[in-house]
Amino acid sequence: MRAAALEDLDWMADAHDVLSKVAAEGKPFTAYSLVEAGLREPPVSSMWGKLFKDASERKLIQYRRHIRSPRPGRRGGACAVWKAAA
């Protein structure tokens, strides 16, 4: 268990803000697009899934397809592409 002082308690709120801004650009995007837009990495990598699931359930974004990840270090692993919901 990590000490609360070491946790990034604001990441999810910041991530929703950046996701909204990136989606509003109208272009397809990935999680790495949010990092390129200035979002820091989450304290736990599984938080990416929660972010995109929440935004999808709120009808802010919708799934488009999977591609090879553009993220350095992923070596072409699968990556979801999203777009703003119509």
Backbone bond lengths (Angstrom), bond angles and torsions (degrees), N, CA, C in turn:
res aa  C-N    CA-C-N  psi(-1)  N-CA   C-N-CA  omega(-1)  CA-C   N-CA-C  phi
1 M - - - 1.458 - - 1.524 108.45 -
2 R 1.337 115.35 133.39 1.459 119.92 179.76 1.521 110.26 -91.38
3 A 1.309 114.87 151.73 1.456 119.98 175.90 1.522 109.06 -68.22
4 A 1.312 117.03 142.84 1.461 122.04 -178.47 1.524 112.17 -57.78
5 A 1.325 117.48 -32.60 1.459 121.10 -178.79 1.527 111.79 -64.53
6 L 1.339 117.51 -23.38 1.452 121.29 -178.76 1.523 112.48 -90.15
7 E 1.322 117.78 -10.53 1.452 120.95 -178.39 1.524 111.02 -83.61
8 D 1.316 114.93 147.53 1.452 121.44 178.63 1.529 107.14 -94.25
9 L 1.311 117.02 86.26 1.462 122.09 -173.82 1.525 113.07 -72.81
10 D 1.314 117.62 -15.01 1.460 121.08 -178.24 1.526 113.36 -97.52
11 W 1.343 117.90 -2.87 1.455 119.96 -173.26 1.527 112.45 -57.48
12 M 1.315 118.73 -47.49 1.467 120.89 -174.76 1.531 111.00 -63.03
13 A 1.310 118.24 -43.00 1.471 120.87 178.28 1.527 110.36 -64.28
14 D 1.324 116.69 -43.57 1.465 120.50 177.90 1.525 110.57 -63.74
15 A 1.329 116.80 -39.79 1.461 121.51 -179.46 1.525 111.00 -64.41
16 H 1.332 117.60 -41.42 1.467 120.48 177.80 1.534 110.28 -62.79
17 D 1.314 117.04 -39.12 1.473 120.76 178.58 1.528 110.88 -63.09
18 V 1.327 117.09 -48.59 1.460 120.93 -179.09 1.521 110.36 -66.06
19 L 1.326 117.64 -41.80 1.465 121.17 178.47 1.524 109.98 -58.86
20 S 1.314 118.03 -44.44 1.465 121.45 179.72 1.516 111.44 -60.70
21 K 1.337 116.49 -42.18 1.468 120.74 -179.99 1.522 111.49 -66.98
22 V 1.324 116.85 -43.38 1.465 120.73 -179.49 1.527 109.76 -67.16
23 A 1.319 117.98 -43.04 1.469 121.29 179.23 1.528 110.67 -62.09
24 A 1.317 117.00 -37.42 1.466 121.33 -178.49 1.534 112.66 -64.54
25 E 1.319 117.38 -17.91 1.460 120.63 177.64 1.526 110.91 -69.75
26 G 1.341 116.82 -17.42 1.457 121.25 175.73 1.514 116.43 82.76
27 K 1.324 117.58 2.83 1.466 121.38 -179.76 1.539 109.18 -101.54
28 P 1.326 117.75 152.37 1.463 120.42 173.85 1.533 109.60 -59.91
29 F 1.328 116.61 148.34 1.464 120.01 -177.60 1.526 111.02 -149.50
30 T 1.312 114.94 163.30 1.463 123.47 177.73 1.527 108.80 -123.64
31 A 1.300 116.01 177.52 1.467 119.67 175.53 1.528 110.23 -60.91
32 Y 1.316 116.32 -36.92 1.460 119.12 179.64 1.529 111.42 -65.59
33 S 1.316 117.74 -28.46 1.468 121.13 175.42 1.524 110.23 -59.20
34 L 1.335 116.55 -35.25 1.468 119.92 179.37 1.522 110.71 -69.03
35 V 1.329 116.64 -37.85 1.468 120.87 176.17 1.524 109.48 -64.40
36 E 1.330 116.47 -43.49 1.464 120.19 178.61 1.528 111.35 -63.64
37 A 1.340 116.91 -25.41 1.471 121.61 178.05 1.528 112.24 -85.76
38 G 1.331 116.96 2.94 1.458 120.04 174.14 1.515 116.19 112.02
39 L 1.317 118.78 -3.36 1.467 120.27 179.37 1.525 109.89 -74.96
40 R 1.309 116.44 133.03 1.464 120.74 176.67 1.533 109.67 -74.28
41 E 1.302 116.56 160.56 1.462 121.06 176.97 1.529 109.29 -65.21
42 P 1.334 118.32 147.24 1.464 120.31 179.62 1.521 111.18 -71.86
43 P 1.320 116.92 157.61 1.460 119.93 178.36 1.527 111.84 -64.47
44 V 1.323 117.01 -28.00 1.463 123.04 178.22 1.529 106.56 -133.42
45 S 1.323 117.69 127.15 1.466 120.55 -172.93 1.528 113.76 -60.84
46 S 1.325 118.04 -25.58 1.470 120.19 179.82 1.530 112.58 -68.39
47 M 1.325 117.08 -11.05 1.460 120.33 178.50 1.526 111.62 -67.20
48 W 1.348 117.23 -23.59 1.463 119.63 175.98 1.524 109.89 -59.45
49 G 1.327 116.43 -45.32 1.463 120.56 -179.34 1.512 112.08 -60.10
50 K 1.323 116.81 -43.96 1.467 120.43 179.30 1.524 111.06 -63.75
51 L 1.321 116.58 -41.18 1.467 120.54 179.20 1.527 110.82 -57.86
52 F 1.327 116.49 -52.15 1.457 120.05 -177.18 1.515 112.40 -70.83
53 K 1.316 118.19 -34.35 1.468 120.75 176.39 1.531 110.04 -64.06
54 D 1.318 117.10 -46.83 1.474 121.11 179.14 1.531 111.08 -59.68
55 A 1.325 116.75 -47.39 1.471 120.50 -178.28 1.527 111.11 -65.00
56 S 1.324 116.62 -36.73 1.460 120.79 178.06 1.531 111.29 -68.20
57 E 1.316 116.94 -44.78 1.470 121.17 178.95 1.517 111.85 -64.32
58 R 1.329 117.23 -30.52 1.470 121.68 177.87 1.528 111.20 -83.14
59 K 1.343 116.14 3.59 1.469 123.16 177.44 1.534 112.77 62.99
60 L 1.346 115.98 29.17 1.463 120.71 176.12 1.523 110.85 -85.06
61 I 1.341 115.61 -32.97 1.459 121.46 -178.91 1.520 109.03 -135.51
62 Q 1.331 114.62 164.39 1.461 119.07 174.02 1.529 109.01 -140.95
63 Y 1.317 114.23 148.25 1.460 122.52 -178.97 1.526 109.58 -68.27
64 R 1.327 116.70 141.18 1.469 121.21 175.60 1.512 111.45 -110.97
65 R 1.338 116.67 -56.22 1.457 120.63 -177.09 1.523 109.18 -171.48
66 H 1.334 116.04 -179.11 1.459 121.47 172.31 1.524 109.11 -110.74
67 I 1.321 115.54 146.52 1.461 123.12 176.39 1.519 108.04 -135.17
68 R 1.319 116.03 175.10 1.470 120.12 170.29 1.524 107.26 -73.28
69 S 1.302 116.40 134.86 1.458 120.95 -175.90 1.525 112.46 -62.21
70 P 1.351 116.50 133.13 1.463 120.10 174.87 1.533 112.22 -83.12
71 R 1.326 116.90 -5.01 1.468 121.53 -176.09 1.528 110.37 -70.89
72 P 1.334 116.57 124.72 1.465 118.54 175.30 1.538 110.27 -56.93
73 G 1.285 116.14 139.11 1.456 120.03 179.23 1.516 114.22 93.88
74 R 1.329 118.35 -15.24 1.470 120.76 179.26 1.518 111.97 -85.98
75 R 1.300 117.27 -12.68 1.467 123.17 177.42 1.519 112.83 52.07
76 G 1.322 116.44 40.82 1.456 120.30 174.62 1.512 115.48 79.13
77 G 1.317 118.92 18.33 1.466 121.10 176.33 1.521 110.99 -62.99
78 A 1.321 116.01 164.36 1.472 121.08 -178.45 1.529 111.09 -64.88
79 C 1.323 114.61 143.53 1.467 121.46 -177.41 1.526 108.42 -146.04
80 A 1.320 117.18 131.21 1.461 121.38 178.29 1.518 111.70 -77.15
81 V 1.318 115.29 141.44 1.469 122.38 174.97 1.520 106.72 -109.76
82 W 1.328 116.33 134.99 1.450 123.52 -176.54 1.517 109.90 -122.77
83 K 1.314 116.59 164.71 1.460 121.54 171.78 1.524 107.35 -146.14
84 A 1.316 115.55 162.31 1.458 119.74 176.60 1.520 108.79 -62.31
85 A 1.320 117.09 141.53 1.463 120.92 178.13 1.519 109.28 -68.85
86 A 1.314 114.42 147.53 1.480 119.86 -178.89 1.509 110.86 -69.88
